[in-house]
């Protein structure tokens, strides 16, 4: 599968804020990963999903005192790994969890170490949402639990759940490439209690979990929260991310309709992760 690299050059009084807004809006139109640059961002999307007119219609383009210039090129599949390996650096979250590639050495020793083949940046810990999910997971008890990682991507969250003592983990992603990469990473980390499936929330019907992880995007979360709630045990927890700070209120409102009580939020660069607890059936 070929990808499009879209280079976005931002001219604005508050470029860092514009970067955050642009990433949030592009995440809603199927862009999968992002790199921040000195004067903007680079965004990546499967070639068959790319439409520059969709990008130009984003609300961020109409902000006053803001000009965004776009240029793009196709990245062939065989060049994708080389691109990410060149830019991939080890991640350390709260001095407790290290995420590295197989070719990294001399990384600090931490309580948890996860090895990820860098085939896409979204899901390696570099993106704020994945970083926030890991940070939140480090603060909760997962030992002996049945866990769902919805929109698993590279599988980094499922792997961390396994390392933290979860009993059984189900990892699901709709993207075939993410599905295959997740399987590869699970094997690299010697996790034998993670089952990986390709598909969407339909796959969790009639399944029950103690803890659900969902790092996806606002629209899918809003649509699928009802399925997550049905699959959570009473007093079970939902930890989600992939949403901007300004989206949190609508997420909380929908969650409450589905008997999910808001408990905690973490934020980074205008992105959030939020935790909810199932209060009744």
C-alpha positions as CSV (number, residue, x, y, z in Angstrom):
1,X,0.0,0.0,0.0
2,X,1.4,3.4,-1.0
3,X,1.1,6.4,1.2
4,X,0.9,10.2,0.5
5,X,3.1,12.5,2.5
6,X,1.4,15.9,2.8
7,X,3.7,18.7,3.8
8,X,1.8,21.6,5.5
9,X,3.6,24.9,5.9
10,X,1.9,27.2,8.5
11,X,2.2,30.9,8.6
12,X,0.4,32.2,11.7
13,X,0.8,34.3,14.8
14,X,0.3,31.1,16.9
15,X,1.7,28.3,14.8
16,X,1.8,25.7,17.7
17,X,-1.9,26.1,18.3
18,X,-2.6,25.8,14.6
19,X,-0.5,22.6,14.4
20,X,-2.7,21.1,17.1
21,X,-5.9,22.1,15.4
22,X,-4.7,20.9,12.0
23,X,-3.7,17.5,13.3
24,X,-7.0,17.1,15.1
25,X,-9.0,17.9,12.0
26,X,-6.8,15.8,9.7
27,X,-7.2,12.9,12.0
28,X,-10.9,13.0,11.3
29,X,-10.4,12.6,7.5
30,X,-8.3,9.4,7.7
31,X,-4.8,10.7,8.1
32,X,-2.9,8.1,10.2
33,X,0.3,9.7,11.4
34,X,2.0,13.1,11.8
35,X,5.4,14.6,12.2
36,X,5.8,18.2,13.5
37,X,8.3,20.3,11.6
38,X,9.8,23.8,12.4
39,X,7.2,25.5,10.3
40,X,4.3,23.1,10.2
41,X,3.6,19.3,10.0
42,X,4.0,16.3,7.7
43,X,0.9,14.1,7.6
44,X,0.5,10.6,6.1
45,X,-2.5,8.9,4.6
46,X,-3.0,5.8,2.4
47,X,-3.0,6.9,-1.2
48,X,-6.5,5.7,-2.0
49,X,-7.9,7.8,0.8
50,X,-6.2,11.1,-0.2
51,X,-8.2,14.0,-1.5
52,X,-6.6,17.4,-1.4
53,X,-10.1,19.1,-1.6
54,X,-11.0,17.4,1.7
55,X,-7.9,19.0,3.3
56,X,-8.7,22.4,1.9
57,X,-12.2,22.3,3.3
58,X,-11.0,21.9,6.9
59,X,-12.1,24.6,9.2
60,X,-8.5,25.5,10.1
61,X,-8.0,27.0,6.7
62,X,-10.6,29.7,7.4
63,X,-9.0,30.9,10.6
64,X,-8.0,34.6,10.5
65,X,-4.3,35.4,10.4
66,X,-3.5,31.9,9.3
67,X,-2.2,30.7,5.9
68,X,-1.4,27.0,5.2
69,X,0.4,25.9,2.1
70,X,0.2,22.3,1.0
71,X,2.4,20.1,-1.2
72,X,2.5,16.3,-1.4
73,X,4.2,13.3,-2.9
74,X,3.6,9.6,-3.0
75,X,5.7,7.3,-0.8
76,X,5.9,3.7,-2.2
77,X,5.4,0.9,0.3
78,X,9.0,-0.3,0.0
79,X,10.2,3.2,1.2
80,X,7.8,3.4,4.1
81,X,9.9,1.5,6.6
82,X,13.1,3.4,5.7
83,X,11.3,6.7,6.2
84,X,10.1,5.8,9.8
85,X,13.3,4.1,10.8
86,X,15.2,7.2,10.0
87,X,12.9,9.3,12.2
88,X,12.1,6.8,14.9
89,X,13.6,7.5,18.3
90,X,13.1,5.6,21.6
91,X,10.3,6.8,23.8
92,X,10.3,6.8,27.6
93,X,7.0,7.5,29.4
94,X,7.2,8.6,33.1
95,X,10.6,6.8,33.5
96,X,8.6,3.6,33.7
97,X,8.0,2.4,30.1
98,X,10.5,2.4,27.2
99,X,9.3,1.9,23.6
100,X,12.1,1.2,21.2
101,X,12.8,-0.4,17.8
102,X,14.8,-3.6,17.4
103,X,17.7,-1.6,16.1
104,X,18.0,0.6,19.2
105,X,20.5,-0.2,21.9
106,X,21.8,1.5,25.0
107,X,18.3,2.6,26.1
108,X,17.7,3.2,29.8
109,X,16.4,0.3,31.8
110,X,12.8,0.8,32.9
111,X,10.1,-1.3,34.5
112,X,8.5,-2.1,31.1
113,X,10.1,-2.3,27.7
114,X,8.2,-2.7,24.5
115,X,9.8,-3.4,21.1
116,X,8.0,-2.0,18.1
117,X,8.8,-2.3,14.4
118,X,8.4,1.3,13.2
119,X,6.1,0.8,10.3
120,X,3.9,3.8,11.2
121,X,4.4,6.5,13.7
122,X,0.8,6.5,15.0
123,X,0.9,3.9,17.8
124,X,4.6,3.9,18.6
125,X,4.2,6.4,21.4
126,X,5.4,9.4,19.4
127,X,1.9,10.7,18.9
128,X,0.4,12.5,21.9
129,X,-2.6,10.2,22.1
130,X,-0.6,7.0,22.4
131,X,1.7,8.7,24.9
132,X,-1.3,9.7,27.0
133,X,-2.8,6.3,26.9
134,X,0.4,4.7,28.1
135,X,0.8,7.3,30.8
136,X,-2.8,6.5,32.0
137,X,-2.2,2.8,31.8
138,X,0.8,3.0,34.0
139,X,-1.4,4.4,36.8
140,X,-4.1,1.6,36.8
141,X,-4.2,-2.0,37.9
142,X,-4.7,-4.5,35.1
143,X,-3.5,-7.7,36.7
144,X,-5.8,-10.7,36.1
145,X,-8.2,-8.6,33.9
146,X,-9.8,-9.3,30.5
147,X,-8.7,-6.3,28.3
148,X,-9.8,-5.0,24.9
149,X,-7.5,-2.9,22.8
150,X,-9.8,-1.4,20.2
151,X,-8.1,0.2,17.2
152,X,-4.9,-1.5,18.3
153,X,-2.5,-0.2,15.6
154,X,1.0,-1.4,16.4
155,X,-0.3,-3.3,19.4
156,X,1.7,-1.2,21.9
157,X,-1.2,-0.8,24.3
158,X,-2.1,-4.5,24.2
159,X,1.5,-5.4,24.8
160,X,1.7,-3.1,27.8
161,X,-1.5,-4.6,29.2
162,X,0.1,-8.0,28.9
163,X,3.3,-6.8,30.6
164,X,1.2,-5.4,33.4
165,X,-0.4,-8.8,34.1
166,X,-3.7,-8.7,32.2
167,X,-5.1,-12.3,31.9
168,X,-6.5,-12.2,28.3
169,X,-6.2,-9.3,25.8
170,X,-8.2,-8.9,22.6
171,X,-6.7,-6.5,20.0
172,X,-8.8,-5.3,17.1
173,X,-8.0,-3.0,14.1
174,X,-9.9,-2.5,10.9
175,X,-6.7,-1.9,8.9
176,X,-5.0,-5.0,7.4
177,X,-1.5,-3.5,7.7
178,X,-2.1,-2.6,11.4
179,X,-3.4,-6.1,12.0
180,X,-0.3,-7.7,10.5
181,X,2.1,-5.3,12.3
182,X,0.3,-5.9,15.6
183,X,0.8,-9.7,15.2
184,X,4.5,-9.1,14.4
185,X,5.0,-6.9,17.5
186,X,3.2,-9.3,19.8
187,X,5.6,-12.1,18.7
188,X,8.6,-9.8,19.2
189,X,7.5,-9.1,22.8
190,X,6.8,-12.8,23.5
191,X,3.2,-12.1,24.5
192,X,1.2,-15.3,24.4
193,X,-2.1,-14.0,25.8
194,X,-3.1,-11.5,23.1
195,X,-5.5,-12.5,20.4
196,X,-5.6,-10.2,17.3
197,X,-8.5,-9.7,14.9
198,X,-9.2,-7.6,11.9
199,X,-12.5,-5.7,12.0
200,X,-14.6,-3.2,13.9
201,X,-16.8,-3.0,17.0
202,X,-19.1,-5.6,15.6
203,X,-16.5,-8.2,16.7
204,X,-17.1,-7.5,20.4
205,X,-20.8,-8.2,20.5
206,X,-21.6,-10.7,23.2
207,X,-18.0,-10.3,24.7
208,X,-17.3,-9.0,28.1
209,X,-14.2,-7.1,29.4
210,X,-12.9,-5.6,32.6
211,X,-11.0,-2.8,30.8
212,X,-11.4,-1.3,27.3
213,X,-8.7,0.7,25.6
214,X,-9.8,2.8,22.6
215,X,-7.3,5.1,20.9
216,X,-9.2,6.0,17.7
217,X,-10.8,9.3,16.7
218,X,-13.8,11.4,17.8
219,X,-16.3,10.2,15.3
220,X,-15.7,6.5,15.7
221,X,-15.6,6.9,19.5
222,X,-18.9,8.7,19.5
223,X,-20.5,6.0,17.3
224,X,-19.0,3.0,19.2
225,X,-19.2,4.1,22.8
226,X,-22.5,2.2,23.1
227,X,-20.8,-1.0,22.0
228,X,-18.0,-0.5,24.5
229,X,-20.5,0.1,27.3
230,X,-22.4,-3.1,26.5
231,X,-19.2,-5.1,26.6
232,X,-18.0,-3.6,29.9
233,X,-18.6,-5.3,33.2
234,X,-20.2,-3.2,35.9
235,X,-17.5,-1.0,37.4
236,X,-15.3,-1.8,34.4
237,X,-13.2,1.0,32.9
238,X,-13.0,2.6,29.5
239,X,-9.8,4.5,28.7
240,X,-10.0,6.4,25.4
241,X,-8.0,8.9,23.4
242,X,-7.7,10.3,19.9
243,X,-9.7,13.4,20.7
244,X,-8.9,17.1,21.1
245,X,-9.6,19.0,24.3
246,X,-12.5,20.8,22.6
247,X,-14.1,17.4,21.8
248,X,-14.1,16.1,25.4
249,X,-17.5,17.6,26.4
250,X,-19.4,15.8,23.6
251,X,-17.5,12.5,24.5
252,X,-18.5,12.9,28.1
253,X,-22.1,13.6,27.2
254,X,-22.4,10.5,25.0
255,X,-20.6,8.4,27.5
256,X,-23.0,9.3,30.3
257,X,-26.0,8.3,28.1
258,X,-24.3,4.9,27.9
259,X,-23.9,4.6,31.7
260,X,-20.3,5.5,31.7
261,X,-19.2,8.0,34.4
262,X,-16.3,10.3,33.6
263,X,-13.5,10.0,36.1
264,X,-10.2,11.4,34.9
265,X,-8.5,13.2,32.1
266,X,-4.8,13.7,31.0
267,X,-3.8,16.2,28.4
268,X,-0.8,17.0,26.2
269,X,-0.6,19.6,23.4
270,X,-4.4,20.0,23.3
271,X,-4.9,16.2,23.0
272,X,-6.6,14.2,25.8
273,X,-7.0,10.8,27.2
274,X,-10.1,10.3,29.4
275,X,-11.2,7.4,31.7
276,X,-14.7,6.3,32.4
277,X,-16.3,3.8,34.7
278,X,-19.4,1.6,34.0
279,X,-22.0,2.5,36.6
280,X,-24.9,0.2,35.7
281,X,-26.3,-2.0,33.0
